[in-house]
Amino acid sequence: MIHIGQLIEQTLKEQGRTVTWFADRLCCTRPNVYKIFKKDNIDIKLLIRISDILQVDFFALYSRQRQERTSVANLDTDV
């Protein structure tokens, strides 16, 4: 399962962005950003905002994971 908070934190680091930069764009405080990093699930509206800010389609990651799980389940039933 995807830990979305860790993925957001990793993406932020890969982009060379700071927590302060991210907090400013989210209109929240740095402590709230650190709370986001600890979450394993996030409200859809917040994830849309984060996706827009970081220019990453986090929803596509969930879709891919779902498709992979479905493919594995289908393989199990074919045997």
N, C-alpha and C positions, 0 to 999 in steps of 0.2 A: 504494500500500500504506500502511496505517496505521502510523505510528510511535507505538506505544502509550505509550512513556515521555514523549514530548513532549505527547501528549494528556492524560496524567495531570497533568503539570506545569501545563499550560494550565488544566485543570479546577480544580486546587488554587488557582491565582491568581484565576480567575473567582469562586470561592467566598469569596475573601478569607481563605483559610487560610494558615498559615505552614508552613514545612518542619518546624519543631519540633513543631507540633501534629500533623502527619501522621506524623512519626517516632514520637511517643508512642503514637499509636493503632495503628501497625503493629508496635510493640514492637521498633524498630530504631534505629539511629543516624542522624543527619542525613547523614553521608557515604554511608550505604547508600541513603537516599532519592535523593540526587543520582545515584547509580549507576543507580537505577531509571529516572530521567528520561532517561538515555542509552540505555536498552535499546529495541530496535525490536521485541522480543518478550519475553513474560513468561510464566512458569509459570502454569498455569490456577489452581492453588490460591491463589497470590499475587494474581492478578487478581480472584478472587472476593472475597478480603479487602479489596482496594483498592476494588472496586465497592461493597461494603457500607459501608466507611468514608466514601466520598465520595457515596454514594447515587446512583451513576450506573451504568447497565447498559452497561459497555464491550463486552460480548458482542454486544449488539444492533448496535453500530457495525460489528463484524466481519461480522455477518449481512447488514446492509444493503449493505456493500461487496461481499460475495460475490454477492448477488442482482443488484447492478448489473453486475458482471462477467459473470454468466450472461446477463443481458438483452442486453448488448452482443454477446456471443458468438453468441447466437441471431439477432440482427439481421444479423450478418456472414454467417451460414450461409443466411439467407433470401434474400439477394441473389444 
